[in-house]
């Protein structure tokens, strides 16, 4: 999935989507399953033509309400601000329609004044009871969603009206979300989930990873730097432990990196050029120590400018 996403973002792979046995496959990608990927999907709604792009916007007024993982929609709020021709295709709520809706990428937004940041993720299940619909969903931590400000600044491209920011509703729009995200987010569009892996079962580690994802999504990059530093400290302590080497609690990050590189050199034959590259990373992590200690909320510091902090956090 990640390779498919990057290829699409880099323009190296034409996007062709086809429905096969209730799920989505990407043509030209070895028929590897791409269900609930956040590529923009070419869909066919009954008589609608292929080649159109769609995105769902689910908007609520409740503070942090999307964190609950499920939401019940009153029928009158479903498909508000959706084009009438598209709404007529969706309103039958047939099994096929519900399956189609599950495949469309969804932005979970908050009304003006509500707390928490927008999120992106798949709707996993839709259940219908009388006139109401209950959705179950999850967030995809690999991708950074658009901020509320970015959504506002791109409302024309995303087919959103001003009053939609003050109305709880579920809309399906013909909009090129991928194009907007590429233009707006730049390197933030790249997945960061693979780099921040859960390398062992550890409750603290899980909280750190979730905090990193949250701060990147919210673009709180200075806060993210401190979390990333803690993550790196734990990661290199773990790597050293796999080689039977311990490190002290107060041992700085660049010292841990240096120890780990020495263990790699003992364990295998490494070309001289590779050794120089590895060793040069020690000074990078030493500078990361300085940035974290002197320019992040780890202490009572003056913070880096937002763009500069973002470049450290993402790169």
PyMOL commands that set and color helices and strands:
alter all, ss='L'
color gray80, all
select helices_A, chain A and resi 2-9+65-68+75-77+84-90+95-102+148-153+162-166+177-189+203-217+221-242+253-267+272-295+306-314
alter helices_A, ss='H'
color red, helices_A
select strands_A, chain A and resi 17-20+23-26+55-60+70-73+106-110+119-121+123-129+132-137+169-173
alter strands_A, ss='S'
color yellow, strands_A
deselect
rebuild
show_as cartoon
